[in-house]
Structure formats: C-alpha cells, structure tokens
Amino acid sequence: MPWLLETDNSSVRYIVLNELMGLPASHPEAAEAKADIMKKGPVPKILASQRKKRYWGTKEDFYVRAKYRGTVWQVIILAELGADGNDDRIRKACEFIIDISQDRQSGGFCYRGNQISGGFHSCVLPCLTGNMVWSLLRFGYFGDSRVQRGIDWITSYQRFDDGEDGAPKGWPYEKREACWGKHTCLMGVVKTLRALAEIPEKGRSFEVTLAIEQGSEYLLRHHLYKRSHDLSKAAKPKWLKFGFPTIWDSDALEVLMLLTRLGYRDPRMEEAVELVLTKQNDQGQWMLENTFNGRVQVNIEKKGKPSKWVTLNALRALTAYFGS
C-alpha cells in the first residue's frame, strides 16, 4: 500500500485512497490525487498530442489504421487512467467519437464511419461498442440518450452462447467470423459486460440485469479464462499474462476483477484466484507481463517490471473476492 500511495502515479493513488481505503472523493488527500491526474503523468501527455482538441491522428483513422494511436484507443486509455470527464478536451474527444463511430441506425459503435452519417452500419463491433459505452459512462455520459442506445445495442445483440445452437442469422451476425462465429468471442463478452457493470445498480433495467447474469455465467462456464469444452487448457494462453491497459484484449485478472465487482464468489473462480496469487512477488507486487508500449501515444510502465496498475487491480479483485 505505501508503494501504491506514492505520488508518481496519481491515478493509482486516487483509486487506492477512494476504493481501497474508503476516502470520499471530497477528502483533501483524495481530491488532490484526483486533480493531479490531469496535471502530471500520462494523461496530460496524451492530451498534448490531441489535434484541434478533438481527435488524434487523422479524423478517418480513428480505429483501424491508427492502431493504437487513433482516437478510439486514446479515449479508452484516458478512461482507464481516470481522466476528468468534465475537461473540455475530453468532452470534445467523446463527442467526436460518437459523431464518427456510432451507428445512428442501431446505436452500436463501428470501426469505420464519418461525421456526416456516423458509423457505417455494416461495421459494428461488439468489443468496440462495449469499450466505447464503458468509456463514455466513465466520463459521465450515463444520462445521454446516445449512450443509452449503445447500452440497448448490447442488450439486444450481444451473444452469450457457447456455440450450442449455431450462430444466429441476420445483421450483425453475418460478417466477421471472429466476432460472431459459432462460439461467442470472449473479448466481446468481457468488454460489453464491463460496460454494463459500469451502470449504477439503481439505473440497471431488467434487460441490463439479465445480460449481466448471462454474460457472467458465460465467463464462469469458462472458469474465467479457460476453454469451456476442455477446462485443462486456457482459451487464450496470453490471458495468463497480466497487463495494463488491456484495451481491446483482456486477461484472467481483468475478468476476475470484473466478476468480483459484480459480487460473484463462485467455485469456478478459484483457479483464476490461485493464478493471481501465484504471480505475486516477495514484495507483494505484480509484474507488467503484457503491454501495448511502443504502439500507443504514451507508454505506461515498463514490461517485466513491478506494475502499480497490475498490483492495484490484483488487490481490487482479491479484496472483493475474500471480502476484506
């Protein structure tokens, strides 16, 4: 805890003070840490590379060709870092991505689009929709009708099946085998479920609550990171390596943190808990094993070194799981 409370990482410091130590956001120490997020560290560096205080790179390359330097990726990372949603630069970036990426017909978010007609209807992605809804909720957009439409897209179209009955027919399932094949994409489940988990409990509709239950059961059936039809193997071996930020990808720690946040304590989570515990070093820290450094606007921590972010996330998950 003393290491996490050092002032070199204001985002981690604020979350520790607020979530793990229970200090309200108005507490002077917590308020100072929150304000410092916008003053030092990666957040001001990312915002300094913003063009016209609205987007990164070129307007059109907000997702595909600008991986991971385009606007979509910066919005996700800024939300992860706890950037202030009231900041004018953040608001303009959010409005830009809604204008250019959201499908005005369905409410989902697309990897191609323009500011005249919005996201292209044929290009909606579940993981992108989950990430954008989650980021916008983090930035205070819960009451915005456009974000509500994104939530409705998730509850209407996101699949939580294990390929028992084959893929459904029609839009949006007829394209992109990786997203909508015989087996529901794990990343899509994690990112859309994380978005729904960000909705305050009192604000969750019946449809949202049902989707949370279905998505959680889907992950539990996989013991969070394994193949449901062969639990001796990891579904994605790279999910055994923990990183930050995970952006479009995920790992076993992120899934454990998500389910514990939703209040789950299930025997099918025990292997993931053990995996997390085995990765703690003698100083009580966790290492950064996976990273997008070198491909993003601003590098965050160093691969192979103790990670305050991974350590924080491990503590969040374990504290919630063990109830102390």
C-alpha positions as CSV (number, residue, x, y, z in Angstrom):
1,M,0.0,0.0,0.0
2,P,2.7,2.6,0.8
3,W,4.2,1.8,-2.7
4,L,0.9,2.3,-4.4
5,L,0.3,5.6,-2.5
6,E,3.5,7.2,-3.8
7,T,2.8,10.4,-5.8
8,D,4.4,9.3,-9.0
9,N,1.2,7.6,-10.2
10,S,-1.8,9.9,-9.3
11,S,-4.4,7.6,-10.9
12,V,-3.4,4.6,-8.8
13,R,-3.0,6.8,-5.8
14,Y,-6.5,8.1,-6.2
15,I,-8.1,4.7,-6.6
16,V,-6.3,3.3,-3.6
17,L,-7.5,6.2,-1.5
18,N,-11.0,6.1,-2.8
19,E,-11.8,2.4,-3.3
20,L,-9.4,0.5,-1.0
21,M,-9.2,3.0,1.8
22,G,-12.7,4.3,1.5
23,L,-11.9,8.1,1.5
24,P,-14.6,10.1,-0.3
25,A,-13.7,12.0,-3.4
26,S,-14.1,15.2,-1.4
27,H,-11.4,14.3,1.1
28,P,-8.5,16.6,0.7
29,E,-5.9,13.9,0.0
30,A,-8.2,12.1,-2.5
31,A,-9.2,15.4,-4.2
32,E,-5.5,16.3,-4.6
33,A,-4.7,13.0,-6.1
34,K,-7.7,13.2,-8.5
35,A,-6.6,16.7,-9.6
36,D,-3.0,15.6,-10.2
37,I,-4.2,13.0,-12.7
38,M,-4.8,15.9,-15.1
39,K,-1.6,17.7,-14.2
40,K,1.2,15.1,-14.4
41,G,1.8,11.6,-15.8
42,P,0.4,10.1,-19.0
43,V,-2.9,11.9,-19.1
44,P,-1.6,15.4,-19.9
45,K,0.9,13.8,-22.3
46,I,-1.8,12.1,-24.2
47,L,-4.0,15.2,-24.3
48,A,-1.0,17.2,-25.5
49,S,-0.9,15.1,-28.7
50,Q,-4.6,15.7,-29.4
51,R,-5.3,17.6,-32.7
52,K,-7.6,20.6,-32.5
53,K,-8.6,19.4,-29.0
54,R,-10.9,16.8,-30.6
55,Y,-9.1,13.7,-32.1
56,W,-5.7,12.0,-32.6
57,G,-4.0,11.2,-35.9
58,T,-6.4,11.9,-38.8
59,K,-10.2,12.0,-38.4
60,E,-10.8,9.0,-40.6
61,D,-8.2,6.8,-38.9
62,F,-9.9,6.8,-35.5
63,Y,-9.7,3.0,-35.2
64,V,-8.2,0.7,-37.9
65,R,-5.1,2.1,-39.5
66,A,-4.1,4.2,-36.5
67,K,-3.8,1.3,-34.0
68,Y,-3.1,2.1,-31.3
69,R,-2.6,5.8,-31.7
70,G,-6.1,6.8,-33.0
71,T,-8.9,8.4,-31.2
72,V,-10.7,5.3,-30.1
73,W,-7.7,4.0,-28.3
74,Q,-6.9,7.3,-26.5
75,V,-10.4,7.6,-25.2
76,I,-10.3,4.1,-23.8
77,I,-6.9,4.7,-22.1
78,L,-7.9,8.1,-20.7
79,A,-11.0,6.4,-19.2
80,E,-8.7,3.7,-17.7
81,L,-6.5,6.4,-16.2
82,G,-9.4,8.2,-14.6
83,A,-9.1,11.4,-16.6
84,D,-11.7,14.1,-15.8
85,G,-14.8,13.8,-18.0
86,N,-15.6,17.5,-17.4
87,D,-12.4,18.6,-19.1
88,D,-13.2,20.3,-22.4
89,R,-10.7,18.2,-24.3
90,I,-12.1,15.0,-23.0
91,R,-15.7,16.1,-23.8
92,K,-14.7,17.1,-27.4
93,A,-13.0,13.7,-27.9
94,C,-16.1,11.9,-26.7
95,E,-18.4,13.9,-28.9
96,F,-16.0,13.3,-31.9
97,I,-16.1,9.5,-31.4
98,I,-19.9,9.5,-31.0
99,D,-20.3,11.5,-34.2
100,I,-17.9,9.5,-36.3
101,S,-18.2,6.0,-34.9
102,Q,-21.8,5.4,-33.5
103,D,-24.2,3.7,-35.9
104,R,-27.2,6.0,-36.0
105,Q,-29.4,3.2,-37.0
106,S,-28.6,0.7,-34.2
107,G,-26.6,2.5,-31.5
108,G,-23.6,0.2,-31.8
109,F,-20.1,1.6,-32.4
110,C,-18.2,1.0,-35.7
111,Y,-14.6,0.7,-36.8
112,R,-15.4,2.8,-39.9
113,G,-17.5,5.9,-40.3
114,N,-17.7,9.6,-40.9
115,Q,-19.0,12.7,-39.2
116,I,-21.8,13.2,-41.7
117,S,-23.6,9.9,-41.4
118,G,-21.9,8.4,-38.4
119,G,-20.6,4.8,-38.1
120,F,-21.2,2.5,-41.1
121,H,-24.0,0.1,-40.2
122,S,-22.0,-2.9,-41.5
123,C,-19.0,-2.2,-39.3
124,V,-20.4,-2.5,-35.8
125,L,-18.1,-4.5,-33.4
126,P,-19.2,-5.8,-30.0
127,C,-15.8,-5.2,-28.2
128,L,-15.7,-1.7,-29.6
129,T,-19.3,-1.0,-28.6
130,G,-18.5,-2.3,-25.1
131,N,-15.3,-0.2,-24.8
132,M,-17.0,3.0,-26.1
133,V,-20.1,2.6,-23.8
134,W,-17.8,1.9,-20.8
135,S,-15.5,4.8,-21.6
136,L,-18.5,7.2,-22.0
137,L,-20.1,6.1,-18.8
138,R,-16.8,6.7,-17.0
139,F,-16.8,10.2,-18.4
140,G,-20.3,10.9,-17.1
141,Y,-22.5,10.2,-20.1
142,F,-24.9,7.8,-18.3
143,G,-27.9,10.1,-18.9
144,D,-27.1,10.7,-22.5
145,S,-29.6,9.2,-24.9
146,R,-26.8,8.2,-27.4
147,V,-25.1,6.1,-24.7
148,Q,-28.4,4.6,-23.7
149,R,-28.8,3.5,-27.3
150,G,-25.3,1.9,-27.1
151,I,-26.5,0.0,-23.9
152,D,-29.6,-1.1,-25.8
153,W,-27.4,-2.4,-28.6
154,I,-25.6,-4.6,-26.1
155,T,-28.7,-6.0,-24.5
156,S,-30.3,-6.6,-27.9
157,Y,-27.4,-8.1,-29.9
158,Q,-24.6,-9.3,-27.7
159,R,-24.4,-13.1,-27.6
160,F,-23.5,-15.1,-24.5
161,D,-23.7,-18.6,-26.0
162,D,-21.1,-21.3,-26.3
163,G,-21.9,-22.4,-29.8
164,E,-24.6,-24.9,-28.7
165,D,-27.1,-24.0,-31.4
166,G,-25.0,-22.3,-34.0
167,A,-24.7,-18.6,-34.9
168,P,-27.9,-16.6,-35.2
169,K,-28.9,-15.3,-38.6
170,G,-29.2,-11.7,-40.0
171,W,-27.5,-8.5,-39.1
172,P,-25.0,-8.1,-37.4
173,Y,-24.1,-11.8,-37.3
174,E,-23.5,-12.5,-40.9
175,K,-20.0,-10.9,-41.0
176,R,-16.7,-11.2,-39.1
177,E,-16.4,-14.8,-38.0
178,A,-14.0,-13.8,-35.2
179,C,-16.8,-11.8,-33.5
180,W,-19.9,-13.7,-34.5
181,G,-18.8,-17.2,-35.3
182,K,-20.1,-20.5,-33.8
183,H,-18.6,-19.5,-30.5
184,T,-19.1,-16.1,-28.9
185,C,-15.9,-14.0,-28.8
186,L,-14.5,-13.9,-25.3
187,M,-13.3,-10.3,-25.7
188,G,-16.7,-9.2,-26.8
189,V,-18.2,-10.7,-23.7
190,V,-15.7,-9.1,-21.4
191,K,-15.9,-5.6,-22.9
192,T,-19.7,-5.5,-23.2
193,L,-20.1,-7.0,-19.7
194,R,-17.7,-4.4,-18.3
195,A,-19.8,-1.7,-19.8
196,L,-23.0,-3.0,-18.2
197,A,-21.2,-3.3,-14.9
198,E,-20.4,0.4,-15.0
199,I,-24.1,1.3,-14.9
200,P,-25.1,2.2,-11.3
201,E,-27.2,-0.7,-9.8
202,K,-30.2,1.6,-9.4
203,G,-30.0,2.5,-13.1
204,R,-30.0,-1.0,-14.5
205,S,-33.0,-2.1,-16.4
206,F,-34.4,-5.6,-16.5
207,E,-32.6,-6.1,-19.8
208,V,-29.3,-4.9,-18.4
209,T,-29.6,-7.1,-15.3
210,L,-30.5,-10.2,-17.5
211,A,-27.5,-9.5,-19.8
212,I,-25.2,-9.2,-16.8
213,E,-26.4,-12.5,-15.5
214,Q,-26.0,-14.2,-18.9
215,G,-22.5,-12.7,-19.5
216,S,-21.3,-13.6,-16.0
217,E,-22.5,-17.2,-16.4
218,Y,-20.8,-17.4,-19.7
219,L,-17.4,-16.4,-18.2
220,L,-18.0,-18.6,-15.2
221,R,-18.6,-21.6,-17.5
222,H,-15.1,-20.9,-18.9
223,H,-13.7,-20.7,-15.4
224,L,-12.9,-17.1,-16.5
225,Y,-10.1,-17.9,-18.9
226,K,-10.3,-21.5,-20.0
227,R,-11.9,-23.5,-22.8
228,S,-15.4,-24.4,-21.7
229,H,-15.2,-27.7,-23.6
230,D,-11.7,-28.5,-22.2
231,L,-11.0,-26.9,-18.9
232,S,-7.5,-28.2,-18.8
233,K,-6.5,-25.5,-21.4
234,A,-6.5,-21.8,-21.4
235,A,-8.8,-20.3,-24.1
236,K,-6.2,-17.8,-24.9
237,P,-2.7,-18.5,-23.4
238,K,-1.8,-14.8,-23.5
239,W,-4.6,-14.2,-20.9
240,L,-2.3,-15.9,-18.4
241,K,0.0,-12.8,-18.6
242,F,-1.3,-9.7,-16.9
243,G,-1.1,-6.2,-18.5
244,F,-2.4,-2.7,-18.4
245,P,-4.2,-1.3,-20.3
246,T,-5.7,-4.3,-22.0
247,I,-7.6,-2.1,-24.5
248,W,-9.4,-4.5,-26.8
249,D,-7.8,-7.6,-25.3
250,S,-8.2,-9.0,-21.8
251,D,-6.6,-11.3,-19.3
252,A,-7.6,-13.5,-16.4
253,L,-7.1,-10.7,-13.9
254,E,-9.4,-8.3,-15.7
255,V,-12.1,-11.0,-15.8
256,L,-11.7,-11.8,-12.1
257,M,-11.8,-8.1,-11.3
258,L,-15.0,-7.7,-13.4
259,L,-16.8,-10.6,-11.8
260,T,-15.8,-9.7,-8.2
261,R,-17.0,-6.2,-8.8
262,L,-20.4,-7.7,-9.8
263,G,-20.4,-9.5,-6.5
264,Y,-19.6,-13.0,-7.7
265,R,-17.9,-15.6,-5.5
266,D,-18.2,-18.8,-7.3
267,P,-16.1,-22.1,-7.1
268,R,-15.4,-21.7,-10.8
269,M,-13.4,-18.6,-10.0
270,E,-10.9,-20.4,-7.7
271,E,-8.4,-21.3,-10.4
272,A,-8.2,-17.6,-11.5
273,V,-7.7,-16.5,-7.9
274,E,-4.9,-19.0,-7.5
275,L,-3.4,-17.8,-10.7
276,V,-3.4,-14.3,-9.5
277,L,-1.9,-15.2,-6.1
278,T,1.0,-17.3,-7.7
279,K,2.1,-14.2,-9.6
280,Q,2.7,-12.0,-6.5
281,N,6.4,-11.5,-5.8
282,D,8.1,-11.4,-2.4
283,Q,7.5,-7.6,-2.1
284,G,3.7,-8.1,-2.6
285,Q,3.8,-6.7,-6.1
286,W,2.7,-8.0,-9.5
287,M,4.7,-7.6,-12.7
288,L,3.7,-6.0,-16.0
289,E,3.8,-9.0,-18.3
290,N,1.8,-7.7,-21.3
291,T,1.9,-4.2,-22.8
292,F,1.0,-2.1,-25.8
293,N,4.0,0.1,-25.2
294,G,5.7,1.3,-28.4
295,R,2.3,1.3,-30.2
296,V,0.4,3.8,-28.1
297,Q,0.7,7.6,-27.9
298,V,2.3,7.4,-24.4
299,N,3.9,4.3,-22.8
300,I,2.6,3.2,-19.4
301,E,5.0,1.5,-17.0
302,K,7.7,-1.0,-18.2
303,K,7.3,-4.6,-19.3
304,G,8.9,-7.0,-16.9
305,K,9.0,-4.6,-14.0
306,P,6.7,-4.3,-11.0
307,S,3.5,-2.7,-12.1
308,K,1.4,-0.4,-9.9
309,W,-1.6,-0.9,-12.2
310,V,-1.5,-4.7,-12.2
311,T,-0.8,-4.7,-8.4
312,L,-3.8,-2.4,-7.8
313,N,-6.1,-4.5,-10.0
314,A,-5.0,-7.7,-8.2
315,L,-5.7,-6.1,-4.9
316,R,-9.1,-4.9,-6.1
317,A,-10.1,-8.3,-7.3
318,L,-8.7,-10.2,-4.3
319,T,-10.1,-7.8,-1.7
320,A,-13.6,-8.2,-3.3
321,Y,-13.3,-11.9,-3.5
322,F,-12.1,-12.5,0.0
323,G,-14.3,-9.8,1.4
324,S,-11.7,-7.8,3.4
